[in-house]
């Protein structure tokens, strides 16, 4: 008898303070047939607690990918990115900045802080779904990650 082990869900941490963007991201991931779980935190302080498994986030799964907004209350995306990439236990988690900003300075700063990609959020729902789906597909199916089995 051969046992088939079900694939572990691909874990995404969405760091986003906009309820509409959270909803659109959920919709985009729902359109995918891939096994994905998404956790959401609404600011950078919660993001760092989640990533470190502290406070209300003890025992939460380690994300395979972080989708990070830049402009948030309490602790912005730049600070989260800087803290993640300075922490040896977090630096290998891929981070895709998902921002409404198309400003060259934001893009340059994100890459300077070692973002793995920068995606400008499309306004139209269909375009947003396509963009998030492309990010998900790339990180799940194409990119090689430490410890991943594909």
N, CA and C atoms as a LAMMPS dump frame, in Angstrom:
ITEM: TIMESTEP
0
ITEM: NUMBER OF ATOMS
450
ITEM: BOX BOUNDS ff ff ff
-5.0000000000000000e+02 5.0000000000000000e+02
-5.0000000000000000e+02 5.0000000000000000e+02
-5.0000000000000000e+02 5.0000000000000000e+02
ITEM: ATOMS id mol type element x y z
1 1 1 N 0.839 -1.18 0
2 1 2 C 0 0 0
3 1 3 C 0.881 1.239 0
4 2 1 N 0.623 2.128 -0.916
5 2 2 C 1.38 3.361 -1.018
6 2 3 C 0.571 4.492 -0.392
7 3 1 N 1.212 5.188 0.513
8 3 2 C 0.561 6.34 1.13
9 3 3 C 0.887 7.588 0.338
10 4 1 N -0.131 8.331 0.009
11 4 2 C 0.07 9.59 -0.694
12 4 3 C -0.109 10.708 0.323
13 5 1 N 0.92 11.47 0.514
14 5 2 C 0.879 12.565 1.474
15 5 3 C 0.37 13.807 0.769
16 6 1 N -0.664 14.387 1.328
17 6 2 C -1.187 15.612 0.742
18 6 3 C -0.175 16.73 0.918
19 7 1 N -0.089 17.564 -0.096
20 7 2 C 0.846 18.68 -0.045
21 7 3 C 0.435 19.653 1.051
22 8 1 N 1.417 20.155 1.747
23 8 2 C 1.161 21.194 2.735
24 8 3 C 0.69 22.433 1.998
25 9 1 N -0.258 23.161 2.551
26 9 2 C -0.703 24.39 1.884
27 9 3 C 0.424 25.411 1.811
28 10 1 N 0.465 26.125 0.729
29 10 2 C 1.401 27.234 0.55
30 10 3 C 0.907 28.365 1.444
31 11 1 N 1.766 28.833 2.339
32 11 2 C 1.39 29.829 3.342
33 11 3 C 1.769 31.234 2.884
34 12 1 N 0.771 32.096 2.798
35 12 2 C 1.003 33.497 2.439
36 12 3 C 0.619 34.369 3.624
37 13 1 N 1.489 35.313 3.944
38 13 2 C 1.164 36.335 4.933
39 13 3 C 0.936 37.636 4.175
40 14 1 N -0.282 38.149 4.258
41 14 2 C -0.615 39.432 3.648
42 14 3 C -0.529 40.496 4.729
43 15 1 N 0.316 41.489 4.505
44 15 2 C 0.468 42.609 5.433
45 15 3 C -0.157 43.809 4.738
46 16 1 N -1.388 44.121 5.14
47 16 2 C -2.201 45.087 4.406
48 16 3 C -3.218 45.726 5.354
49 17 1 N -3.373 47.042 5.265
50 17 2 C -4.339 47.723 6.126
51 17 3 C -5.637 48.085 5.412
52 18 1 N -5.715 47.909 4.12
53 18 2 C -6.912 48.253 3.354
54 18 3 C -7.851 47.054 3.25
55 19 1 N -9.068 47.216 3.786
56 19 2 C -10.055 46.127 3.745
57 19 3 C -10.377 45.718 2.311
58 20 1 N -10.468 46.681 1.394
59 20 2 C -10.79 46.337 0.006
60 20 3 C -9.645 45.569 -0.663
61 21 1 N -8.401 45.931 -0.359
62 21 2 C -7.271 45.202 -0.931
63 21 3 C -7.159 43.797 -0.345
64 22 1 N -7.502 43.648 0.934
65 22 2 C -7.527 42.321 1.544
66 22 3 C -8.565 41.46 0.836
67 23 1 N -9.734 42.026 0.617
68 23 2 C -10.813 41.306 -0.05
69 23 3 C -10.424 40.916 -1.475
70 24 1 N -9.818 41.843 -2.206
71 24 2 C -9.404 41.537 -3.588
72 24 3 C -8.319 40.464 -3.617
73 25 1 N -7.405 40.486 -2.644
74 25 2 C -6.349 39.471 -2.596
75 25 3 C -6.948 38.104 -2.293
76 26 1 N -7.898 38.065 -1.353
77 26 2 C -8.592 36.798 -1.072
78 26 3 C -9.268 36.261 -2.332
79 27 1 N -9.928 37.144 -3.067
80 27 2 C -10.61 36.753 -4.304
81 27 3 C -9.606 36.215 -5.321
82 28 1 N -8.476 36.886 -5.452
83 28 2 C -7.455 36.441 -6.407
84 28 3 C -6.947 35.045 -6.05
85 29 1 N -6.729 34.787 -4.768
86 29 2 C -6.224 33.477 -4.353
87 29 3 C -7.296 32.409 -4.47
88 30 1 N -8.547 32.79 -4.285
89 30 2 C -9.659 31.85 -4.418
90 30 3 C -9.78 31.36 -5.871
91 31 1 N -9.416 32.212 -6.811
92 31 2 C -9.488 31.859 -8.239
93 31 3 C -8.465 30.781 -8.6
94 32 1 N -7.426 30.676 -7.791
95 32 2 C -6.378 29.691 -8.036
96 32 3 C -6.837 28.315 -7.577
97 33 1 N -6.398 27.301 -8.271
98 33 2 C -6.711 25.934 -7.861
99 33 3 C -5.643 25.384 -6.926
100 34 1 N -4.599 26.147 -6.685
101 34 2 C -3.527 25.692 -5.812
102 34 3 C -3.963 25.754 -4.351
103 35 1 N -3.365 24.898 -3.542
104 35 2 C -3.68 24.868 -2.118
105 35 3 C -2.896 25.986 -1.431
106 36 1 N -3.625 27.029 -1.062
107 36 2 C -3.008 28.198 -0.456
108 36 3 C -3.783 28.596 0.781
109 37 1 N -3.054 28.95 1.827
110 37 2 C -3.658 29.543 3.012
111 37 3 C -3.075 30.937 3.169
112 38 1 N -3.952 31.891 3.482
113 38 2 C -3.491 33.269 3.657
114 38 3 C -3.878 33.758 5.041
115 39 1 N -2.905 34.26 5.747
116 39 2 C -3.133 34.956 7.002
117 39 3 C -2.959 36.442 6.733
118 40 1 N -3.696 37.252 7.469
119 40 2 C -3.667 38.698 7.256
120 40 3 C -3.34 39.402 8.563
121 41 1 N -2.423 40.347 8.474
122 41 2 C -2.162 41.288 9.564
123 41 3 C -2.279 42.683 8.977
124 42 1 N -2.65 43.65 9.828
125 42 2 C -3.016 44.967 9.311
126 42 3 C -1.969 46.056 9.502
127 43 1 N -0.83 45.733 10.108
128 43 2 C 0.246 46.716 10.204
129 43 3 C 1.574 45.995 10.443
130 44 1 N 2.64 46.762 10.411
131 44 2 C 3.969 46.181 10.534
132 44 3 C 4.275 45.588 11.888
133 45 1 N 3.718 46.154 12.947
134 45 2 C 3.949 45.599 14.281
135 45 3 C 3.357 44.199 14.353
136 46 1 N 2.116 44.04 13.873
137 46 2 C 1.5 42.717 13.839
138 46 3 C 2.288 41.774 12.927
139 47 1 N 2.797 42.291 11.825
140 47 2 C 3.578 41.457 10.901
141 47 3 C 4.798 40.872 11.599
142 48 1 N 5.525 41.702 12.32
143 48 2 C 6.723 41.211 12.998
144 48 3 C 6.359 40.238 14.114
145 49 1 N 5.274 40.496 14.837
146 49 2 C 4.821 39.543 15.861
147 49 3 C 4.453 38.205 15.222
148 50 1 N 3.742 38.266 14.087
149 50 2 C 3.355 37.043 13.374
150 50 3 C 4.606 36.276 12.942
151 51 1 N 5.527 36.963 12.301
152 51 2 C 6.732 36.318 11.778
153 51 3 C 7.586 35.712 12.881
154 52 1 N 7.596 36.336 14.032
155 52 2 C 8.394 35.838 15.162
156 52 3 C 7.604 34.891 16.062
157 53 1 N 6.316 34.704 15.759
158 53 2 C 5.489 33.808 16.554
159 53 3 C 5.277 34.304 17.969
160 54 1 N 5.068 35.606 18.104
161 54 2 C 4.93 36.221 19.422
162 54 3 C 3.497 36.689 19.668
163 55 1 N 3.166 36.859 20.944
164 55 2 C 1.868 37.4 21.329
165 55 3 C 0.723 36.551 20.822
166 56 1 N -0.229 37.186 20.168
167 56 2 C -1.414 36.495 19.654
168 56 3 C -1.084 35.522 18.527
169 57 1 N 0.151 35.539 18.047
170 57 2 C 0.518 34.733 16.88
171 57 3 C 1.392 33.529 17.206
172 58 1 N 1.455 33.146 18.466
173 58 2 C 2.209 31.953 18.855
174 58 3 C 1.602 30.752 18.137
175 59 1 N 2.457 29.943 17.52
176 59 2 C 2.008 28.724 16.856
177 59 3 C 1.495 28.904 15.44
178 60 1 N 1.508 30.12 14.918
179 60 2 C 1.058 30.339 13.54
180 60 3 C 2.09 29.779 12.566
181 61 1 N 1.648 29.349 11.38
182 61 2 C 2.588 28.757 10.421
183 61 3 C 3.555 29.801 9.847
184 62 1 N 4.755 29.351 9.578
185 62 2 C 5.752 30.222 8.95
186 62 3 C 5.328 30.45 7.503
187 63 1 N 5.263 31.709 7.067
188 63 2 C 4.838 31.95 5.678
189 63 3 C 5.899 31.516 4.666
190 64 1 N 5.415 31.051 3.527
191 64 2 C 6.286 30.752 2.384
192 64 3 C 6.528 32.009 1.569
193 65 1 N 5.651 32.993 1.736
194 65 2 C 5.709 34.242 0.978
195 65 3 C 5.01 35.334 1.785
196 66 1 N 5.605 36.529 1.774
197 66 2 C 4.974 37.696 2.391
198 66 3 C 4.607 38.676 1.281
199 67 1 N 3.335 39.082 1.255
200 67 2 C 2.868 40.16 0.38
201 67 3 C 2.757 41.384 1.265
202 68 1 N 3.531 42.416 0.96
203 68 2 C 3.727 43.529 1.878
204 68 3 C 3.342 44.869 1.268
205 69 1 N 2.387 45.533 1.909
206 69 2 C 2.044 46.906 1.537
207 69 3 C 3.111 47.827 2.134
208 70 1 N 3.35 48.961 1.505
209 70 2 C 4.357 49.883 2.023
210 70 3 C 3.821 50.844 3.074
211 71 1 N 2.654 51.394 2.834
212 71 2 C 2.145 52.467 3.689
213 71 3 C 1.079 51.936 4.636
214 72 1 N 1.485 51.786 5.901
215 72 2 C 0.587 51.251 6.93
216 72 3 C 0.809 52.004 8.231
217 73 1 N -0.177 51.911 9.145
218 73 2 C -0.011 52.557 10.447
219 73 3 C 1.001 51.818 11.327
220 74 1 N 1.435 52.47 12.365
221 74 2 C 2.348 51.978 13.404
222 74 3 C 3.734 51.628 12.898
223 75 1 N 3.847 50.747 11.941
224 75 2 C 5.147 50.358 11.375
225 75 3 C 4.918 50.082 9.902
226 76 1 N 5.546 50.843 9.043
227 76 2 C 5.341 50.724 7.61
228 76 3 C 6.075 49.547 6.996
229 77 1 N 5.767 49.302 5.732
230 77 2 C 6.357 48.192 5.012
231 77 3 C 7.862 48.267 4.867
232 78 1 N 8.396 49.448 4.712
233 78 2 C 9.855 49.589 4.592
234 78 3 C 10.543 49.097 5.856
235 79 1 N 9.97 49.46 7.005
236 79 2 C 10.546 49.046 8.281
237 79 3 C 10.426 47.532 8.475
238 80 1 N 9.291 46.965 8.046
239 80 2 C 9.119 45.516 8.125
240 80 3 C 10.16 44.827 7.247
241 81 1 N 10.306 45.296 6.037
242 81 2 C 11.264 44.719 5.096
243 81 3 C 12.679 44.793 5.659
244 82 1 N 13.048 45.934 6.188
245 82 2 C 14.372 46.107 6.777
246 82 3 C 14.581 45.153 7.95
247 83 1 N 13.581 45.041 8.83
248 83 2 C 13.697 44.157 9.995
249 83 3 C 13.776 42.692 9.575
250 84 1 N 12.969 42.303 8.591
251 84 2 C 12.994 40.916 8.13
252 84 3 C 14.345 40.539 7.54
253 85 1 N 14.868 41.397 6.701
254 85 2 C 16.104 41.059 6.005
255 85 3 C 17.337 41.176 6.901
256 86 1 N 17.175 41.803 8.079
257 86 2 C 18.262 41.884 9.053
258 86 3 C 18.21 40.727 10.05
259 87 1 N 17.131 39.955 10.039
260 87 2 C 16.93 38.866 10.989
261 87 3 C 17.244 37.54 10.302
262 88 1 N 18.272 36.836 10.769
263 88 2 C 18.691 35.595 10.099
264 88 3 C 17.594 34.538 10.079
265 89 1 N 16.668 34.582 11.001
266 89 2 C 15.599 33.593 11.006
267 89 3 C 14.475 33.936 10.023
268 90 1 N 14.47 35.155 9.494
269 90 2 C 13.406 35.605 8.595
270 90 3 C 13.894 35.995 7.208
271 91 1 N 15.178 36.232 7.044
272 91 2 C 15.696 36.837 5.811
273 91 3 C 15.468 36.011 4.555
274 92 1 N 15.264 34.702 4.694
275 92 2 C 15.075 33.876 3.494
276 92 3 C 13.62 33.801 3.038
277 93 1 N 12.696 34.359 3.814
278 93 2 C 11.303 34.362 3.382
279 93 3 C 11.15 35.381 2.257
280 94 1 N 10.667 34.966 1.094
281 94 2 C 10.49 35.921 -0.001
282 94 3 C 9.445 36.979 0.355
283 95 1 N 9.755 38.218 -0.028
284 95 2 C 8.856 39.342 0.211
285 95 3 C 8.566 40.021 -1.12
286 96 1 N 7.278 40.094 -1.441
287 96 2 C 6.841 40.828 -2.619
288 96 3 C 6.104 42.065 -2.123
289 97 1 N 6.636 43.223 -2.467
290 97 2 C 5.954 44.469 -2.141
291 97 3 C 4.793 44.598 -3.108
292 98 1 N 3.601 44.798 -2.549
293 98 2 C 2.375 44.946 -3.322
294 98 3 C 1.804 46.295 -2.92
295 99 1 N 2.055 47.308 -3.75
296 99 2 C 1.762 48.682 -3.358
297 99 3 C 1.039 49.449 -4.466
298 100 1 N 0.252 50.437 -4.049
299 100 2 C -0.378 51.326 -5.028
300 100 3 C 0.637 52.292 -5.628
301 101 1 N 1.76 52.458 -4.949
302 101 2 C 2.767 53.409 -5.408
303 101 3 C 3.483 52.908 -6.666
304 102 1 N 3.619 53.815 -7.62
305 102 2 C 4.436 53.535 -8.802
306 102 3 C 5.661 54.444 -8.82
307 103 1 N 5.902 55.119 -7.692
308 103 2 C 7.022 56.057 -7.595
309 103 3 C 8.351 55.313 -7.669
310 104 1 N 9.23 55.796 -8.529
311 104 2 C 10.53 55.175 -8.708
312 104 3 C 11.295 55.095 -7.388
313 105 1 N 11.174 56.124 -6.542
314 105 2 C 11.903 56.105 -5.26
315 105 3 C 11.408 54.973 -4.354
316 106 1 N 10.106 54.667 -4.372
317 106 2 C 9.583 53.559 -3.572
318 106 3 C 10.084 52.221 -4.106
319 107 1 N 10.113 52.097 -5.404
320 107 2 C 10.592 50.862 -6.029
321 107 3 C 12.073 50.654 -5.714
322 108 1 N 12.88 51.7 -5.922
323 108 2 C 14.315 51.603 -5.638
324 108 3 C 14.581 51.272 -4.173
325 109 1 N 13.87 51.952 -3.269
326 109 2 C 14.07 51.726 -1.835
327 109 3 C 13.681 50.305 -1.451
328 110 1 N 12.61 49.79 -2.025
329 110 2 C 12.187 48.425 -1.717
330 110 3 C 13.255 47.414 -2.136
331 111 1 N 13.815 47.59 -3.309
332 111 2 C 14.875 46.678 -3.742
333 111 3 C 16.156 46.89 -2.947
334 112 1 N 16.431 48.122 -2.566
335 112 2 C 17.609 48.379 -1.729
336 112 3 C 17.484 47.638 -0.399
337 113 1 N 16.251 47.517 0.091
338 113 2 C 15.987 46.81 1.343
339 113 3 C 15.801 45.3 1.127
340 114 1 N 16.088 44.836 -0.086
341 114 2 C 16.107 43.422 -0.445
342 114 3 C 14.729 42.785 -0.643
343 115 1 N 13.773 43.569 -1.137
344 115 2 C 12.51 42.97 -1.568
345 115 3 C 12.827 42.001 -2.704
346 116 1 N 12.073 40.919 -2.79
347 116 2 C 12.287 39.96 -3.866
348 116 3 C 11.592 40.379 -5.15
349 117 1 N 10.561 41.207 -5.026
350 117 2 C 9.864 41.751 -6.187
351 117 3 C 9.024 42.937 -5.734
352 118 1 N 8.671 43.767 -6.693
353 118 2 C 7.807 44.925 -6.442
354 118 3 C 6.701 44.887 -7.484
355 119 1 N 5.459 44.834 -7.026
356 119 2 C 4.317 44.791 -7.928
357 119 3 C 3.4 45.962 -7.588
358 120 1 N 3.098 46.78 -8.585
359 120 2 C 2.15 47.877 -8.382
360 120 3 C 0.737 47.306 -8.466
361 121 1 N -0.095 47.644 -7.471
362 121 2 C -1.463 47.127 -7.421
363 121 3 C -2.283 47.73 -8.549
364 122 1 N -2.799 46.895 -9.429
365 122 2 C -3.722 47.415 -10.444
366 122 3 C -5.028 47.844 -9.776
367 123 1 N -5.702 48.813 -10.356
368 123 2 C -6.959 49.317 -9.806
369 123 3 C -8.126 48.401 -10.158
370 124 1 N -8.184 47.928 -11.384
371 124 2 C -9.289 47.073 -11.832
372 124 3 C -9.181 45.687 -11.201
373 125 1 N -10.312 45.147 -10.735
374 125 2 C -10.331 43.85 -10.058
375 125 3 C -9.727 42.741 -10.918
376 126 1 N -10.102 42.65 -12.184
377 126 2 C -9.569 41.592 -13.045
378 126 3 C -8.052 41.688 -13.176
379 127 1 N -7.533 42.898 -13.312
380 127 2 C -6.085 43.09 -13.413
381 127 3 C -5.394 42.758 -12.092
382 128 1 N -6.047 43.113 -10.983
383 128 2 C -5.505 42.801 -9.657
384 128 3 C -5.431 41.285 -9.476
385 129 1 N -6.502 40.581 -9.831
386 129 2 C -6.543 39.119 -9.729
387 129 3 C -5.445 38.49 -10.581
388 130 1 N -5.255 39.002 -11.775
389 130 2 C -4.202 38.492 -12.665
390 130 3 C -2.816 38.704 -12.048
391 131 1 N -2.567 39.896 -11.499
392 131 2 C -1.258 40.207 -10.917
393 131 3 C -0.962 39.327 -9.707
394 132 1 N -1.924 39.198 -8.795
395 132 2 C -1.714 38.379 -7.6
396 132 3 C -1.575 36.907 -7.996
397 133 1 N -2.364 36.467 -8.967
398 133 2 C -2.249 35.094 -9.449
399 133 3 C -0.877 34.805 -10.036
400 134 1 N -0.329 35.759 -10.764
401 134 2 C 0.999 35.588 -11.355
402 134 3 C 2.074 35.493 -10.271
403 135 1 N 1.948 36.325 -9.243
404 135 2 C 2.9 36.277 -8.121
405 135 3 C 2.812 34.917 -7.441
406 136 1 N 1.595 34.489 -7.151
407 136 2 C 1.39 33.203 -6.485
408 136 3 C 1.959 32.063 -7.327
409 137 1 N 1.642 32.046 -8.609
410 137 2 C 2.116 30.972 -9.476
411 137 3 C 3.637 30.942 -9.535
412 138 1 N 4.256 32.111 -9.663
413 138 2 C 5.711 32.156 -9.732
414 138 3 C 6.335 31.561 -8.471
415 139 1 N 5.869 32.013 -7.291
416 139 2 C 6.492 31.565 -6.042
417 139 3 C 6.145 30.132 -5.692
418 140 1 N 4.997 29.629 -6.164
419 140 2 C 4.614 28.251 -5.865
420 140 3 C 5.186 27.247 -6.862
421 141 1 N 5.258 27.639 -8.132
422 141 2 C 5.569 26.66 -9.167
423 141 3 C 6.911 26.862 -9.864
424 142 1 N 7.39 28.073 -9.921
425 142 2 C 8.595 28.342 -10.704
426 142 3 C 9.824 28.545 -9.824
427 143 1 N 9.706 29.41 -8.835
428 143 2 C 10.855 29.739 -7.983
429 143 3 C 11.201 28.562 -7.068
430 144 1 N 12.46 28.407 -6.795
431 144 2 C 12.933 27.421 -5.815
432 144 3 C 13.141 28.149 -4.499
433 145 1 N 12.626 27.561 -3.432
434 145 2 C 12.763 28.142 -2.101
435 145 3 C 13.465 27.141 -1.206
436 146 1 N 14.221 27.623 -0.227
437 146 2 C 14.865 26.69 0.71
438 146 3 C 13.808 25.815 1.392
439 147 1 N 14.04 24.524 1.407
440 147 2 C 13.138 23.595 2.072
441 147 3 C 11.924 23.191 1.269
442 148 1 N 11.69 23.81 0.118
443 148 2 C 10.528 23.456 -0.7
444 148 3 C 10.803 22.143 -1.435
445 149 1 N 9.753 21.39 -1.689
446 149 2 C 9.931 20.072 -2.315
447 149 3 C 9.656 20.053 -3.809
448 150 1 N 9.272 21.161 -4.402
449 150 2 C 8.988 21.124 -5.85
450 150 3 C 10.219 21.42 -6.657
